[in-house]
């Protein structure tokens, strides 16, 4: 099993344990969104998990493309 496949296999477990981006503190979301909006150029979200923060980054900047596994695990 590839590393990507192994992470994909556990994504739903991660979401079940940690919830959704909407469950994070609104101040955290606002801080990340402000950073996103103030950052020129391209952003790379090289974190872990099912892509909760990647979706927040993408919602403000359509040129950010989530990894294919994000779209596979989060409709």
MDTraj code that builds the backbone (N, CA, C; nanometers):
import mdtraj as md
import numpy as np

residues = "UNK UNK UNK UNK UNK UNK UNK UNK UNK UNK UNK UNK UNK UNK UNK UNK UNK UNK UNK UNK UNK UNK UNK UNK UNK UNK UNK UNK UNK UNK UNK UNK UNK UNK UNK UNK UNK UNK UNK UNK UNK UNK UNK UNK UNK UNK UNK UNK UNK UNK UNK UNK UNK UNK UNK UNK UNK UNK UNK UNK UNK UNK UNK UNK UNK UNK UNK UNK UNK UNK UNK UNK UNK UNK UNK".split()
xyz = np.array([
    [0.0852, -0.1174, 0.0000],
    [0.0000, 0.0000, 0.0000],
    [0.0902, 0.1244, 0.0000],
    [0.0570, 0.2201, -0.0861],
    [0.1359, 0.3425, -0.0923],
    [0.1063, 0.4310, 0.0285],
    [0.1930, 0.5257, 0.0532],
    [0.1725, 0.6192, 0.1645],
    [0.0410, 0.6940, 0.1450],
    [0.0181, 0.7434, 0.0226],
    [-0.1060, 0.8159, -0.0057],
    [-0.2292, 0.7314, 0.0201],
    [-0.2257, 0.6076, -0.0224],
    [-0.3395, 0.5172, -0.0016],
    [-0.3605, 0.4902, 0.1468],
    [-0.2510, 0.4788, 0.2205],
    [-0.2617, 0.4557, 0.3647],
    [-0.3279, 0.5749, 0.4341],
    [-0.2894, 0.6967, 0.3961],
    [-0.3523, 0.8158, 0.4533],
    [-0.4987, 0.8247, 0.4127],
    [-0.5277, 0.7981, 0.2866],
    [-0.6659, 0.8020, 0.2388],
    [-0.7536, 0.7038, 0.3158],
    [-0.6987, 0.5870, 0.3463],
    [-0.7740, 0.4845, 0.4172],
    [-0.8116, 0.5289, 0.5581],
    [-0.7343, 0.6204, 0.6156],
    [-0.7595, 0.6641, 0.7533],
    [-0.8305, 0.7990, 0.7612],
    [-0.8558, 0.8650, 0.6487],
    [-0.9134, 0.9998, 0.6483],
    [-1.0482, 1.0060, 0.7197],
    [-1.1358, 0.9110, 0.6947],
    [-1.2680, 0.9155, 0.7587],
    [-1.2561, 0.8983, 0.9099],
    [-1.1587, 0.8207, 0.9533],
    [-1.1331, 0.8027, 1.0960],
    [-1.0896, 0.9364, 1.1591],
    [-1.0035, 1.0075, 1.0905],
    [-0.9544, 1.1379, 1.1352],
    [-1.0711, 1.2358, 1.1480],
    [-1.1578, 1.2385, 1.0463],
    [-1.2729, 1.3282, 1.0488],
    [-1.3657, 1.2928, 1.1645],
    [-1.3883, 1.1630, 1.1866],
    [-1.4756, 1.1188, 1.2956],
    [-1.4214, 1.1631, 1.4315],
    [-1.2900, 1.1597, 1.4473],
    [-1.2290, 1.1977, 1.5750],
    [-1.2201, 1.3491, 1.5945],
    [-1.1855, 1.4206, 1.4885],
    [-1.1569, 1.5632, 1.5027],
    [-1.2636, 1.6552, 1.4457],
    [-1.3611, 1.5999, 1.3785],
    [-1.4712, 1.6807, 1.3295],
    [-1.4412, 1.7531, 1.2003],
    [-1.5115, 1.8610, 1.1810],
    [-1.5088, 1.9381, 1.0581],
    [-1.4506, 2.0763, 1.0866],
    [-1.4106, 2.1455, 0.9825],
    [-1.3534, 2.2795, 0.9972],
    [-1.4503, 2.3733, 1.0699],
    [-1.5797, 2.3525, 1.0521],
    [-1.6795, 2.4372, 1.1183],
    [-1.6733, 2.4234, 1.2702],
    [-1.6136, 2.3169, 1.3188],
    [-1.6023, 2.2962, 1.4624],
    [-1.4788, 2.3637, 1.5223],
    [-1.3923, 2.4175, 1.4380],
    [-1.2769, 2.4893, 1.4900],
    [-1.3212, 2.6275, 1.5358],
    [-1.2409, 2.6888, 1.6182],
    [-1.2739, 2.8211, 1.6693],
    [-1.2800, 2.9216, 1.5547],
    [-1.3818, 3.0047, 1.5544],
    [-1.3998, 3.1053, 1.4488],
    [-1.2792, 3.1982, 1.4401],
    [-1.2137, 3.2235, 1.5525],
    [-1.0948, 3.3103, 1.5505],
    [-0.9799, 3.2440, 1.4761],
    [-0.9671, 3.1127, 1.4876],
    [-0.8636, 3.0411, 1.4129],
    [-0.8913, 3.0475, 1.2635],
    [-1.0166, 3.0242, 1.2262],
    [-1.0521, 3.0309, 1.0841],
    [-1.0289, 3.1711, 1.0286],
    [-1.0651, 3.2728, 1.1061],
    [-1.0457, 3.4113, 1.0616],
    [-0.8973, 3.4433, 1.0469],
    [-0.8152, 3.3953, 1.1388],
    [-0.6713, 3.4192, 1.1328],
    [-0.6105, 3.3554, 1.0085],
    [-0.6457, 3.2304, 0.9819],
    [-0.5926, 3.1612, 0.8640],
    [-0.6444, 3.2268, 0.7359],
    [-0.7708, 3.2662, 0.7333],
    [-0.8266, 3.3320, 0.6145],
    [-0.7576, 3.4663, 0.5898],
    [-0.7305, 3.5428, 0.6952],
    [-0.6610, 3.6713, 0.6798],
    [-0.5198, 3.6494, 0.6280],
    [-0.4519, 3.5486, 0.6804],
    [-0.3167, 3.5157, 0.6320],
    [-0.3217, 3.4774, 0.4845],
    [-0.4200, 3.3932, 0.4495],
    [-0.4382, 3.3516, 0.3101],
    [-0.4585, 3.4729, 0.2197],
    [-0.5451, 3.5632, 0.2613],
    [-0.5780, 3.6789, 0.1784],
    [-0.4624, 3.7775, 0.1666],
    [-0.3741, 3.7796, 0.2657],
    [-0.2619, 3.8742, 0.2657],
    [-0.1350, 3.8170, 0.2025],
    [-0.1352, 3.6890, 0.1720],
    [-0.0157, 3.6235, 0.1193],
    [-0.0159, 3.6270, -0.0329],
    [0.0839, 3.6939, -0.0911],
    [0.0907, 3.6952, -0.2377],
    [0.1464, 3.5629, -0.2904],
    [0.1096, 3.5294, -0.4105],
    [0.1642, 3.4087, -0.4720],
    [0.0882, 3.2840, -0.4323],
    [0.1530, 3.1720, -0.4587],
    [0.0906, 3.0419, -0.4354],
    [0.1144, 2.9954, -0.2929],
    [0.0204, 2.9177, -0.2421],
    [0.0308, 2.8601, -0.1082],
    [0.0395, 2.7081, -0.1204],
    [0.1122, 2.6487, -0.0293],
    [0.1216, 2.5037, -0.0228],
    [0.0768, 2.4594, 0.1151],
    [-0.0263, 2.3790, 0.1205],
    [-0.0695, 2.3188, 0.2458],
    [-0.0106, 2.1789, 0.2483],
    [0.0982, 2.1638, 0.3194],
    [0.1674, 2.0352, 0.3261],
    [0.1459, 1.9718, 0.4626],
    [0.0263, 1.9868, 0.5144],
    [-0.0056, 1.9339, 0.6457],
    [-0.0538, 1.7910, 0.6379],
    [-0.1185, 1.7489, 0.7420],
    [-0.1697, 1.6136, 0.7459],
    [-0.3198, 1.6188, 0.7694],
    [-0.3815, 1.5045, 0.7593],
    [-0.5247, 1.4977, 0.7817],
    [-0.6016, 1.4990, 0.6513],
    [-0.7337, 1.5133, 0.6603],
    [-0.8186, 1.5023, 0.5420],
    [-0.8344, 1.6323, 0.4630],
    [-0.7601, 1.7344, 0.4941],
    [-0.7636, 1.8568, 0.4141],
    [-0.8599, 1.9631, 0.4619],
    [-0.8913, 1.9659, 0.5891],
    [-0.9847, 2.0655, 0.6402],
    [-0.9349, 2.2075, 0.6145],
    [-0.8099, 2.2323, 0.6455],
    [-0.7549, 2.3677, 0.6241],
    [-0.7337, 2.3943, 0.4757],
    [-0.7028, 2.2920, 0.3982],
    [-0.6862, 2.3095, 0.2541],
    [-0.8151, 2.3624, 0.1931],
    [-0.9269, 2.3091, 0.2362],
    [-1.0558, 2.3555, 0.1845],
    [-1.0771, 2.5025, 0.2195],
    [-1.0441, 2.5429, 0.3407],
    [-1.0573, 2.6835, 0.3798],
    [-0.9682, 2.7707, 0.2924],
    [-0.8462, 2.7271, 0.2679],
    [-0.7553, 2.8029, 0.1816],
    [-0.8117, 2.8107, 0.0404],
    [-0.8622, 2.7009, -0.0101],
    [-0.9157, 2.6970, -0.1465],
    [-1.0397, 2.7850, -0.1610],
    [-1.1243, 2.7885, -0.0601],
    [-1.2474, 2.8666, -0.0683],
    [-1.2192, 3.0139, -0.0939],
    [-1.1064, 3.0632, -0.0477],
    [-1.0712, 3.2029, -0.0694],
    [-0.9865, 3.2261, -0.1929],
    [-0.9258, 3.1214, -0.2439],
    [-0.8344, 3.1360, -0.3579],
    [-0.8485, 3.0132, -0.4474],
    [-0.9298, 3.0255, -0.5524],
    [-0.9564, 2.9092, -0.6371],
    [-0.8338, 2.8495, -0.7053],
    [-0.7216, 2.9224, -0.7122],
    [-0.6038, 2.8653, -0.7775],
    [-0.5354, 2.7606, -0.6907],
    [-0.5747, 2.7505, -0.5642],
    [-0.5211, 2.6456, -0.4784],
    [-0.5950, 2.5179, -0.5132],
    [-0.5192, 2.4178, -0.5541],
    [-0.5798, 2.2920, -0.5954],
    [-0.5537, 2.1857, -0.4905],
    [-0.6594, 2.1350, -0.4284],
    [-0.6397, 2.0270, -0.3312],
    [-0.5884, 1.9010, -0.3986],
    [-0.5161, 1.8229, -0.3238],
    [-0.4673, 1.6939, -0.3719],
    [-0.5880, 1.6071, -0.4061],
    [-0.5724, 1.5184, -0.4986],
    [-0.6825, 1.4327, -0.5430],
    [-0.7455, 1.3555, -0.4286],
    [-0.6680, 1.3195, -0.3281],
    [-0.7244, 1.2413, -0.2180],
    [-0.8253, 1.3226, -0.1380],
    [-0.8113, 1.4553, -0.1368],
    [-0.9070, 1.5389, -0.0650],
    [-1.0442, 1.5266, -0.1297],
    [-1.0493, 1.5334, -0.2601],
    [-1.1779, 1.5246, -0.3272],
    [-1.2348, 1.3840, -0.3177],
    [-1.1487, 1.2853, -0.2987],
    [-1.1976, 1.1483, -0.2861],
    [-1.2597, 1.1240, -0.1493],
    [-1.2103, 1.1926, -0.0458],
    [-1.2580, 1.1663, 0.0890],
    [-1.3573, 1.2699, 0.1383],
    [-1.3568, 1.3877, 0.0778],
    [-1.4459, 1.4958, 0.1202],
    [-1.5189, 1.5495, -0.0020],
    [-1.6455, 1.5172, -0.0209],
    [-1.7188, 1.5636, -0.1397],
    [-1.7325, 1.7141, -0.1443],
])
top = md.Topology()
chain = top.add_chain()
for i, resn in enumerate(residues, 1):
    res = top.add_residue(resn, chain, resSeq=i)
    for name in ("N", "CA", "C"):
        top.add_atom(name, md.element.get_by_symbol(name[0]), res)
traj = md.Trajectory(xyz[None], top)
